[in-house]
């Protein structure tokens, strides 16, 4: 899955400012495409072993969207 123009960003440990990882800068469109891809493959006749993972990602997305105000307070406090 390619992210926006191949851009990446560093994940920084707030305790010591060390770089923990460098990850692709993906947005909501890329996340939804990644979550749907395993389900689409299973519908094409291939084993659907990743479909539950896709559903888990969609559930996480939904839960996070329901709690945006909580995340906003955590990030800005």
C-alpha positions in Angstrom: 0.0 0.0 0.0 1.6 3.2 -1.1 1.1 6.3 1.0 0.6 9.9 -0.1 3.4 10.3 -2.7 5.6 7.9 -0.8 6.0 10.3 2.1 7.1 9.1 5.5 7.4 10.5 9.0 9.2 9.6 12.2 7.5 8.2 15.2 9.2 9.8 18.2 9.4 8.6 21.8 8.1 11.6 23.8 10.2 10.6 26.8 13.6 10.9 25.2 12.9 12.3 21.7 14.4 9.2 20.1 13.0 8.0 16.8 11.2 4.7 17.4 10.3 4.0 13.8 9.8 5.6 10.4 6.3 4.9 8.9 4.4 5.7 5.7 2.3 8.9 5.9 -1.0 7.3 5.1 -4.4 9.1 5.3 -7.9 7.9 5.8 -8.2 6.8 2.1 -5.2 4.6 2.4 -6.4 3.1 5.7 -9.8 2.3 4.3 -8.3 0.7 1.2 -6.0 -1.4 3.3 -8.9 -2.6 5.5 -11.1 -3.5 2.5 -8.4 -5.2 0.5 -8.4 -8.6 2.4 -12.2 -8.7 2.3 -12.2 -8.1 -1.5 -9.7 -10.8 -2.0 -11.8 -13.3 0.0 -14.8 -12.5 -2.1 -12.8 -13.3 -5.3 -12.5 -17.0 -4.1 -9.2 -16.8 -2.2 -9.2 -17.8 1.4 -10.5 -15.1 3.6 -8.1 -15.5 6.5 -7.4 -11.8 6.6 -11.0 -10.7 6.6 -11.2 -10.7 10.4 -8.2 -8.4 10.5 -9.8 -6.1 8.1 -13.0 -6.0 10.2 -10.9 -5.3 13.3 -9.3 -2.3 11.7 -12.7 -1.0 10.7 -13.9 -1.5 14.3 -10.9 0.4 15.6 -11.5 3.2 13.2 -15.1 3.5 14.3 -14.2 3.5 18.0 -11.5 6.1 17.4 -13.9 8.4 15.5 -16.5 8.1 18.3 -13.8 9.3 20.8 -12.1 12.1 18.8 -12.7 14.6 21.6 -10.9 12.3 24.1 -7.9 11.8 21.7 -7.8 15.6 21.1 -7.5 16.3 24.9 -4.9 13.6 25.3 -2.7 14.9 22.5 -3.0 18.6 23.5 -2.6 18.2 27.3 
